[in-house]
Amino acid sequence: MYKEHNSLFSEIKQVAGYLWKRGWAEKNAGNFSVRLSAKAVASKEQIVPLEQEFPALANQVFLISINGSRMRNMAKNPKRNTLFIQIGPKGQNFQVIHRNKHAQQAEPTSELSAHLTIHNMLVNSASTARVVMHTHVTELIALTHIPQFCNETAINNLLWSMHPETVMFVPGGVGFVPFELPGSAAIAELTSQKLANHQVAIWEKHGAFSVSTSLEECFDTLDILAKSARIYFMVRNSLEKEDRPGLTREQLERLRNIVF
């Protein structure tokens, strides 16, 4: 299956390198999944039951990062750090259908539940997004350690006001998910709900999920948001208490009226 997806593996190498160099992928942080097709593929691997059913994903094939993979290693050899899996005919289980010889004992990412919940929502909503990416964006995590930005309205108003690109390329803003245990069904469902209307969902004090048509697009959106957060941290300590950083409401409205 590798040859038919050579361009995808090239993209994975590039984006994994970006995540590692940005410092957004410490140790085994970060994971991704790409929905490929819905064709039946024979496999002798064990069939693994899922905790819940994902009927919209019946027979869907995914390329997904393995549990414990490092993005620094992914950037060197993505084939060793990913698996091809297929969801069962009723969305009730999954099976590895192809793996690298160096990943014989590997399992899908521990955030598999979140990935499948999000993909199930994307298919049901007829979204063109086929890629789900999770990473630890330092600047966005830092923002959620400030209580005043731990709500969707406040964090979006801040991010939009710091940089025109955020208004233009993330016009719908981000979804905010209050702290929940990673890997849980609760955080998977909350994240899916937010991504139904946003390109990005920020997990309080943890990281972010991004959905799009490609890994590069997922990264680009996070990169824009991170820059806005970084600008805020750069200017906030240099202002007088009464000064308000960021674009004015009038400037924001003018930006929103730009047609691309």
N, C-alpha and C positions, 0 to 999 in steps of 0.2 A: 504493500500500500504506500510505501514511501515515495516511489518515483512519481506517482500522480499528484503528490502534494509537495514537490520540491520547493515551489515558490512560497508556500506557507511556512515551511521549515526555515527558509531564509529570513522571512519576516520575524519569526519567533526568535531567532538568533539576534537579530538587530534590536528588537524591543526588549528582550531580556537583558541585553547589555545596557540599554538606557536605564532600566529600573535599577540595576545593580550600581551603575555609576552615579545615579541620583541619590543613592542611599535609601531607596524605598524598599529594599529587599534584603534585609539583614537575615543571616542564617537561612532558614527555609521559608521566610516570609514571601507571600505572593503566590498566586495560582491563576490559571486561566482555562477556559474551555472553548472549543470551536465546533459549532454544529455543521456537519458536512453533508449528510444525505440521509435518505430513509430506505436504503436497499438492504435486503436480508443478506447477511454474511455468515457462512458456516464457521463454527469454532468448537474446539474441544475443551476450552477453558471452563472453569467452574461458573455456574450461574449463581449470581449473588442477589438475594432478595433486597428490595429497597424498603425503607420504613414507611413510605407512602407511595401511592401510585401517581404516575405522570402520564395520563392517557394521551396527551397531545404529542408526547415524545415517542410513541410506539414505533419501534424499529429504527429510530434515529441513530446515526453513527456520529460519535464525537471524538475529537482529539483533545486530550485533557492532560494537564500536568500531573505528575505522580506525587504521592504523599512524601514529604521530606525533601523534595528537590530544591536545589539552590539555583537562583537565577544566574549567578556567576558561572555555574556549570551548564545551565540551559543555554547561555550565550555561546558556549564552546561546542556543545553537542546536544541539540534539542531532542534528537531521536532516542537518546539514552534516558531522557527525563520526561518522556510522555508515553501515553498509552492510547490506542484506539479502542473505544468501547462501543457496544451497541445496547440500546435499551430494549427490553422484551416486548413482545407483540401486544401486551396490554399496558405497558408502561410500569410493570410491577417489579421488574428486576433488571440487572444489567450483566453483561458478559464481556470480558476482554476478548477482542477479536484479532488483535495484533500487538506484539510487544517486541522491543529490541532484545537481543540476546543478553545484553548486560542489565536488563531490567526484569529478570525472570520472576522475582518475588515482589515486584512493585505493585502497589495499589493506587487507585485514583486519589487525588487530593482529599484531605480531611474536610474540605468545604464542599464536597460533592453535593450534599443536600441543597445548599444555597444555589449552586450552579444549575442544578436540574429544576429547582423551583422557578428560578428566573427564566430559564429557557422555555419551560412549560408556559409561562405567562407570555413570553415573546411570540411563541407560535400561536397561542390562542388569540392574541391581539393582532395577528398578521403583520408583525413588525419585520422590518428588513434586517434588524440586528441579528447576527449569528454568533457574535463573540462576547464572552463575559470575562472580565479581568478584575482580579482583586489584588491590591498592593497597599503597602503602608506609606502613604504620602505624608512625609514628615510635617510639612507645613500645615496640611489640613488637620492632622492629628493634634498639632499644637493649638490650633484655633479652638478645638473642642475641649481643651483644658481650661478655657476661659468661660465661666458660667453664662455670661451675657450672650454668647454665640451658640449656646446649646439649644437652639430652636431654629426651625427652618427659615422663618422670616428674617431673623437677625443675621444669620450666617449668609443668606443670599444677598441681602442688602449690602453687607460688607464686601463680599466678593465682587459683586457687580460694580460697586463704587470705586474699587481700587484700580481698575484697568479696563479700558474700552473693549479689548478683545474678549473679555468675559461676557460683556453684554451682547456682543455680536455673535460669538460662537457657542455660548451656553445660555441662550435667552430664556430657557425654561428653568434655569437655576438647578440646584441640587436638592435631593431628598435627604433628610436628616433622620438617622435611626438612633434612638437613645440606647445606652449601653445594654447589651445582651451577651450571653456567653457565645463565643464563636463555635461554629459547628452545630448549633442547636436548630431545631425546627422553627423555634420562635424567631430567631434572627433571619432565617431563610425567608420566612413568610413576610416579615416586615420589610426586608430589602426588596423583595419582589414587588410589593405594593408601591414602594417609592419609585422603582425603576419603570413602572407602568407609565409614569408621567415625567420622568427625568432621565437624562443621560448618565447621571452619576448619583450614587447613594453614599453618604458619608456615615461611617460607623463611629459613634462617639468614642473618643480615646483609643481608637484601634486602626482605622484605615478607610479605604474606599473601594466601592465596586463601580465599574464603568461598563457600559454596553454599547456596541456599535457594529458596523459591518466588517471591521478589521481590527487587529491588535494595534496597529499604528494609530488609528482613529481613537481607540480607547485611551492610548497613552497621550495623544495630543490634547484631548479634553482635560485630562488630569493635570497635564503640564501647564495649561492656561490657568486653571484654578489654583495650582500651587504658586504660580507667579503672583497672582493677586494677593494670596495670603502672605507671601514673602514681602511684598511691597508694604503691606500693613505693618508687619513687624519692623520694617526698616524705618518707617516714618513716625510711628506712634510715640516713641520716646523723645523725639525731637520737637514735638509740638507743645504749645502752651495748653493748659487744661481746657480752656474755652474753645480752642481750635478743633474743628471737625475735619478729619482727613477724608479724601476721596472726591469723586465727581459729584457735582450738585444734581439736584433733581432735574433741573432744566437740561443739563448736559446729558444725563441718562436718557431722558425722553428724546432728545435729538438723535442720540445713537440708536435708539430702538426704532426710529423711523427710517433708518437706512435700509434699502432693499438690496439684497445680494443676488 
